[in-house]
Amino acid sequence: MYDLAIIGAGWAGFNAAQRAKDLGLKVCLIESELIGGTCLNRGCIPTKALIAGAKLLQESKKFTDFGIESGNLVLNFAKLQEKKNKTIRDLALGMQSQLTGIDLIKSTAYLNSPTEIKTTNGLIKSKFILVATGSCPTELSTLKFNHENIISSDDLLSLTEAPRSLLIVGGGVIGCEFADLFSTLGSKVTIVEKMPYLLPGEDREITRKLEAIFKKKGIQVVTGADLANFDLKDYSRVLVCVGRSANTLDLGLEKLGIKLEQGKIVVDDYLQSSLPNLYAAGDCCAKIMLAHFAAYQGRVAVENMFAEKPQKADNPVVPACIFTQPQIASVGLNQEAAQSAGILIKVDKIDFRANAMAHIIDEAQGFIKIISKEESQEVIGASIIGPLASELIAVLVVAISARLSVSQIRAMIFAHPTLGELIHQAL
């Protein structure tokens, strides 16, 4: 019998398995498809690999400004896809090498009883079970995927060429990243969002800035949109990215009386389900569908199974990054959320045009906003749109986690010339 059986080898399951191994537990990892889950194979990694190529193409237009003489550069989309696939393979091999001491079982999984999992290899018995089965693209009842011209984000990543025209239904993170990516690759892009603005939930000033940048790039942005007003035949491809749904079907959860809500496994603050020895982590149960949050939940879930004093999986300091050009990143409360909560705040904002390194690399679009409590000066949130925002936000994750004040950060010395010193300048 295993101490722990994990269903799903995505970012939650993989990190949970690593933590279980560290604790000296006998653990197995059950995965029917590819190790790494959505993040490695159909999400974070492949999209960012393609975005990296698009960014190089975009930067090539600045070559002459830096005195680099070159001919007309042409993108070979097939080669870019090869580079993306190699990146995935290399990272998958790295993950595979870390599974020493963990039994990897390539199979589907079905919960036969509270301690038994039916696999193609027979029954697996375990004291504890962690469900970490992730999520998949949500399909609209009025616009079902045919995987040809009506496609999901999974389909888009495997195209052999950039579509001539692309209608993106959904202006969230996935929609905005793909809009920027394929616009740079030469597609005529239209992005439609039913809400009044792109990226609902992000700082409003950030979303307005992104909409202005998109329009300048030639991306048609339609907010408050009714899809009925669009003739889908006018577009080579229609990408539907209106969210993701938990992968909880055909696991036997209902048979064991495990509580579900809108398809997600209901867990308590300690990631325990309604069945005492079954826990869940990641997209199949979480409100926040981010790979790094899934990894955090996976580790905490394992620790809670075997700890004398379980800890709540309630760390509120979760950074979110959007890999458009320029990038967007946020952590903690944004201005609207803080004001809605009735918190008296001070907003410090600075433009990247005030930063020397931003001018050196010729990427001076955007700004940083830092939110602090008016009385205590404690930093409680930040939003960034600008170069390397996904890296810069880490400084503010540390600041908010450590409950640093504006004056404490102001007393620090940041290197010059760097993009990071703009955080110091903002305060």
C-alpha positions in Angstrom: 0.0 0.0 0.0 1.2 3.5 -0.8 1.2 6.3 1.7 0.0 8.7 -1.1 -1.4 8.2 -4.6 -1.6 11.3 -6.8 -3.9 11.5 -9.8 -2.4 13.9 -12.3 1.2 14.8 -13.1 0.7 18.5 -13.8 2.2 21.3 -11.7 0.1 20.5 -8.6 0.7 16.7 -8.8 4.3 16.9 -9.7 5.2 19.3 -6.8 3.1 17.2 -4.4 5.0 14.1 -5.4 8.3 15.9 -4.9 7.2 17.0 -1.4 6.0 13.5 -0.5 9.4 12.1 -1.6 11.2 14.7 0.6 9.1 13.5 3.5 10.2 9.9 2.9 6.7 8.7 1.9 5.9 5.8 -0.5 4.2 7.7 -3.3 2.9 7.0 -6.8 2.0 9.5 -9.6 -0.8 8.4 -12.0 -1.0 10.2 -15.3 -2.8 9.1 -18.5 -1.3 11.7 -20.8 2.0 13.7 -20.7 3.9 14.6 -17.6 3.8 18.4 -16.9 0.1 18.7 -17.6 -1.4 21.8 -19.1 1.4 24.1 -18.0 4.2 22.3 -19.8 2.3 20.9 -22.8 -0.6 23.2 -23.6 -0.3 26.3 -21.6 2.5 28.4 -19.9 5.5 26.9 -21.6 4.4 26.6 -25.3 2.7 29.9 -25.3 5.7 31.7 -23.8 8.1 29.9 -26.2 6.0 31.2 -29.2 5.8 34.7 -27.6 9.6 34.7 -27.2 9.9 34.2 -30.9 7.4 36.9 -31.7 9.2 39.3 -29.4 12.5 38.7 -31.3 10.7 39.4 -34.5 9.2 42.6 -33.1 12.6 43.7 -31.8 14.2 43.1 -35.2 12.4 46.2 -36.4 14.6 48.2 -34.0 17.9 46.8 -35.4 18.7 49.9 -37.5 18.1 52.2 -34.4 21.0 50.2 -32.7 23.2 50.4 -35.8 22.6 46.8 -36.9 22.3 46.5 -40.6 20.2 43.5 -41.8 18.0 42.4 -44.7 14.3 41.8 -44.5 13.8 39.1 -41.8 11.2 36.5 -42.5 9.5 34.3 -39.8 9.6 30.6 -40.5 6.5 29.5 -38.4 7.4 25.8 -38.7 10.9 26.5 -37.3 9.3 28.4 -34.4 7.0 25.5 -33.7 10.1 23.2 -33.7 11.8 25.4 -31.2 8.7 25.4 -29.0 8.4 21.6 -29.1 12.1 21.2 -28.3 11.7 23.4 -25.2 8.8 21.2 -24.1 10.8 18.0 -24.6 13.8 19.3 -22.8 11.7 20.4 -19.8 9.8 17.1 -19.8 13.0 15.2 -19.6 14.1 17.3 -16.7 10.9 16.6 -14.8 11.2 12.9 -15.6 14.7 12.8 -14.1 13.3 14.2 -10.8 10.9 11.3 -10.4 13.5 8.9 -9.0 11.9 7.3 -6.0 8.4 8.0 -7.2 6.4 5.4 -9.0 5.0 6.9 -12.3 2.0 4.9 -13.5 0.8 5.7 -17.1 -2.9 5.1 -16.8 -6.3 6.5 -16.4 -7.6 6.5 -12.8 -11.0 5.7 -11.3 -11.8 5.9 -7.6 -13.0 2.4 -6.7 -13.2 3.1 -3.0 -11.8 5.6 -0.5 -8.5 3.8 -0.6 -8.5 2.1 -4.0 -7.8 3.5 -7.5 -8.6 1.4 -10.5 -5.9 1.7 -13.2 -5.1 -0.2 -16.4 -2.4 -1.9 -14.4 -4.9 -3.1 -11.7 -5.9 -1.7 -8.3 -3.7 0.8 -6.5 -4.2 1.0 -2.7 -3.2 4.1 -0.8 -3.8 5.6 2.6 -4.2 9.1 1.1 -5.3 10.3 -2.3 -4.6 13.6 -3.9 -6.6 14.6 -7.0 -4.7 17.1 -9.2 -6.3 16.6 -12.6 -6.2 20.2 -13.7 -8.5 21.8 -16.2 -9.4 22.1 -19.9 -10.7 24.9 -22.1 -14.4 25.8 -21.5 -16.7 25.3 -24.5 -19.6 27.6 -25.2 -22.9 25.9 -25.8 -23.5 28.3 -28.7 -20.0 27.9 -30.2 -18.7 24.4 -29.8 -15.2 23.4 -30.8 -14.9 21.6 -34.2 -11.1 21.8 -33.9 -10.8 23.2 -37.5 -12.1 26.8 -37.7 -13.7 26.9 -34.2 -10.8 26.1 -32.0 -9.5 26.1 -28.4 -6.2 27.3 -27.1 -4.9 23.7 -27.4 -5.7 23.7 -31.1 -4.1 27.1 -31.7 -0.8 26.0 -30.3 -0.5 23.2 -32.8 -1.2 25.2 -36.0 1.3 24.8 -38.8 1.0 28.5 -39.9 -0.4 31.7 -38.5 -4.0 32.2 -39.6 -4.7 35.0 -42.1 -7.4 36.4 -39.8 -8.2 35.5 -36.2 -11.3 36.2 -34.1 -10.6 35.8 -30.4 -13.7 35.3 -28.2 -12.8 36.3 -24.7 -10.5 39.2 -23.6 -9.0 37.5 -20.5 -5.4 36.5 -20.1 -5.3 33.8 -22.7 -7.2 35.9 -25.3 -4.9 38.9 -24.8 -1.7 36.9 -25.0 -2.8 35.2 -28.2 -4.0 38.5 -29.7 -0.6 40.1 -29.2 1.3 37.0 -30.3 -0.6 36.4 -33.6 -0.8 40.1 -34.4 3.0 40.2 -34.3 3.2 37.0 -36.4 1.1 38.8 -39.1 -2.5 37.7 -38.5 -5.3 40.2 -38.7 -6.7 40.0 -35.1 -10.0 40.9 -33.6 -10.6 40.4 -29.9 -14.1 40.5 -28.5 -15.0 40.7 -24.8 -18.6 40.8 -23.4 -17.4 42.9 -20.4 -16.9 46.7 -20.8 -13.1 46.2 -20.8 -10.3 43.6 -21.4 -8.8 41.7 -18.5 -11.7 41.9 -16.0 -10.3 42.1 -12.5 -7.0 43.8 -13.4 -6.3 47.5 -12.5 -8.5 49.6 -14.8 -5.7 52.0 -15.7 -3.6 49.0 -16.8 -6.4 47.6 -19.0 -7.0 51.0 -20.7 -3.3 51.2 -21.5 -3.3 47.7 -23.0 -6.4 48.5 -25.1 -4.6 51.6 -26.4 -1.4 49.6 -27.2 -3.5 46.9 -29.0 -5.3 49.4 -31.1 -1.9 51.0 -32.1 -0.7 47.6 -33.2 -3.7 47.2 -35.4 -5.6 44.8 -33.2 -9.3 45.4 -33.3 -10.7 45.5 -29.7 -14.4 45.2 -29.2 -15.6 45.4 -25.6 -19.2 45.1 -24.4 -19.5 42.8 -27.4 -22.4 40.7 -28.6 -21.0 37.7 -30.5 -24.2 37.6 -32.6 -23.0 40.7 -34.3 -20.0 38.9 -35.9 -20.1 36.7 -39.0 -17.7 33.9 -38.1 -17.2 33.1 -41.8 -15.2 36.3 -42.1 -12.4 34.8 -40.1 -9.9 32.0 -40.9 -10.0 30.8 -37.3 -12.2 31.6 -34.3 -10.5 31.0 -31.0 -12.8 30.5 -28.0 -11.1 31.3 -24.7 -13.7 32.1 -22.2 -12.2 30.3 -19.2 -11.3 26.8 -18.2 -13.3 24.0 -16.6 -12.1 21.5 -13.9 -11.2 17.9 -15.1 -13.3 16.0 -12.7 -15.5 13.8 -14.9 -15.1 10.0 -15.0 -13.1 9.8 -11.8 -15.7 8.2 -9.6 -16.0 11.2 -7.4 -19.8 11.3 -7.2 -20.0 7.6 -6.5 -17.9 8.2 -3.3 -20.1 11.1 -2.3 -17.3 13.7 -2.8 -18.9 17.2 -2.9 -18.5 19.1 -6.2 -19.6 22.6 -7.0 -19.8 23.7 -10.7 -17.6 20.8 -11.5 -14.9 21.6 -9.0 -14.0 19.5 -6.0 -15.1 21.4 -2.8 -12.2 21.5 -0.3 -11.8 23.2 3.0 -9.0 25.6 4.0 -6.6 22.7 4.4 -7.5 21.3 0.9 -9.3 18.3 2.3 -12.4 17.2 0.5 -15.7 15.8 2.0 -13.9 12.5 2.1 -11.3 12.7 5.0 -8.4 10.9 3.2 -8.9 12.6 -0.2 -7.4 16.0 -0.9 -7.3 18.1 -4.0 -5.0 20.7 -5.4 -4.7 23.0 -8.5 -7.2 23.8 -11.1 -9.6 21.0 -10.2 -10.5 22.8 -7.0 -8.8 26.2 -6.9 -10.4 29.6 -7.4 -7.1 30.8 -8.9 -6.0 28.8 -11.9 -2.3 29.5 -12.0 0.5 27.0 -12.3 2.5 28.5 -9.4 -0.6 28.5 -7.2 -1.2 24.9 -8.1 2.3 24.0 -7.1 1.9 25.7 -3.8 -1.4 23.9 -3.1 0.1 20.5 -4.0 2.9 21.0 -1.5 0.6 22.2 1.3 -1.9 19.4 0.7 0.8 16.8 1.2 2.1 18.4 4.3 -1.4 18.6 5.7 -2.1 14.9 5.2 0.8 13.9 7.4 1.3 16.9 9.8 0.2 17.0 13.4 -0.8 20.7 13.0 -2.1 21.3 9.4 -1.7 24.7 7.9 -4.2 26.6 5.9 -3.6 27.0 2.2 -4.5 30.7 2.4 -1.4 32.6 1.3 -3.1 35.6 -0.4 0.1 37.0 -2.0 -0.2 35.3 -5.4 1.4 37.1 -8.4 -0.3 37.0 -11.8 1.5 37.7 -15.0 0.3 38.3 -18.6 2.9 37.9 -21.3 1.7 40.5 -23.8 4.2 43.0 -25.1 4.6 45.0 -22.9 4.1 42.5 -20.1 1.5 42.9 -17.3 1.9 41.7 -13.7 0.1 42.3 -10.5 0.0 41.1 -6.9 -2.1 41.9 -3.8 -4.9 44.5 -4.1 -5.2 46.8 -7.1 -6.5 50.3 -6.7 -10.2 49.4 -7.4 -10.2 46.4 -5.1 -8.6 48.3 -2.2 -11.1 51.2 -2.5 -14.0 48.7 -2.7 -12.8 47.1 0.5 -13.0 50.6 2.2 -9.2 50.8 2.8 -7.7 54.2 2.9 -4.8 54.0 0.5 -2.0 56.0 -1.1 -1.2 55.3 -4.8 2.4 55.8 -6.0 2.8 55.7 -9.7 5.7 56.2 -12.0 6.1 55.8 -15.8 8.8 53.7 -17.4 9.9 56.9 -19.3 11.5 58.0 -16.1 13.8 55.0 -16.1 17.2 55.0 -17.8 17.4 51.3 -18.6 13.9 51.4 -20.2 15.3 54.0 -22.7 18.6 52.0 -23.2 16.6 48.9 -24.3 14.0 51.1 -26.1 11.1 49.8 -24.1 9.7 52.8 -22.2 6.0 52.1 -22.5 4.0 51.6 -19.4 4.1 52.3 -15.7 4.2 50.9 -12.1 1.5 51.5 -9.5 2.1 50.6 -5.9 -0.7 50.6 -3.4 -0.1 51.2 0.3 -2.2 51.8 3.4 -2.4 55.5 4.1 -1.8 55.4 7.8 0.7 52.5 8.3 2.4 52.9 4.9 2.3 49.0 4.5 2.5 48.0 0.9 -0.6 45.9 0.0 -0.6 45.7 -3.8 1.1 46.6 -7.1 0.3 46.5 -10.8 2.8 46.9 -13.6 2.6 47.2 -17.3 6.0 47.5 -18.9 9.2 45.6 -19.8 10.0 42.5 -17.8 6.9 43.1 -15.5 6.8 39.4 -14.8 10.3 39.6 -13.2 9.9 42.9 -11.5 6.7 41.8 -9.7 8.8 39.4 -7.6 10.3 42.3 -5.7 6.8 43.4 -4.7 5.7 39.8 -3.8 8.6 39.9 -1.2 7.6 43.3 0.0 4.0 42.5 0.5 4.7 39.1 2.1 7.1 40.7 4.5 4.6 43.5 5.2 7.2 46.1 4.4 6.3 49.8 4.5 7.0 52.4 1.9 9.7 54.0 4.1 11.4 50.6 4.5 11.7 50.1 0.7 12.7 53.7 0.3 15.6 53.2 2.6 17.0 50.4 0.4 19.6 50.7 -2.3 18.7 49.5 -5.8 21.3 49.0 -8.5 21.6 51.5 -11.4 20.9 51.5 -14.3 18.2 48.8 -13.9 14.5 48.4 -14.5 14.1 47.3 -10.9 15.1 50.7 -9.5 11.9 52.1 -10.9 10.2 50.5 -7.9 12.4 52.5 -5.6 11.8 55.7 -7.7 8.0 55.2 -7.5 8.2 55.5 -3.7 
